[in-house]
């Protein structure tokens, strides 16, 4: 019984602030939950013990009143026997009275002692129930705070990830952009170079065609078409044949 009372007293006197500190250090409300489980188990044992002691108190009270009643009746009987001159019977009754008075005193002492213990158990039960109610409420609040803390930590982690992305990521993207722009500049330079070369070639071709057209126009004006060229060729062949004959 004393062990149970000691356990109960330990739970009742437990420092709530110390438990909260331990729960915060462990980042968990497991400390509070364990306390609640221990308190509930001891409360159940305490209620059983209180019921047992309460039953014993009633038994001892009943026995005390029973022996007191019997002893009081014997005490009156002894007086009557003495008045009747029945000394031997009075002596036997006195001996029985002494025995009942001892039992009366014993049960009275046990009754008083057990009554105090019973009251102590009931007081401990009430205190433990009140402490449990407070701890349960505190545990719920702590669980809500823990969830809020986890949510805040997740938010901070996400923001930190965004900060990292905006930091290192921006430089990587900028470097990639510079590389693409350099490739674009190189391609543009090659394109301009080839376009210039093509333009020159087209200018040469178009220029040559224009000159040929101009010359053909002059030939037509001078009557130097394809027939003139053929006659000139026949004349040259005749002169060559005459030279061979000579």
Secondary structure, DSSP 8 states (H G I E B T S, - for coil): -HHHHHHHHHHHT--HHHHHHHHHHTTSSHHHHHHHHHHHHHHHHHHHHHHHHHHHHHHHHHHHHHHHHHHHHHHHHHHHHHHTT-HHHHHHHHHHHHHHHHHHHHHHHHHHHHHHHHHHHHHHHHHHHHHHHHHHHHHHHHHHHHHHHHHHHHHHHHHHHHHHIIIIIHHHHHHHHHHHHHHHHHHHHHHHHHHHHHHHHHHHHHHHHHHHHHHHHHHHHHT-SHHHHHHHHHHHHHHHHHHHH-
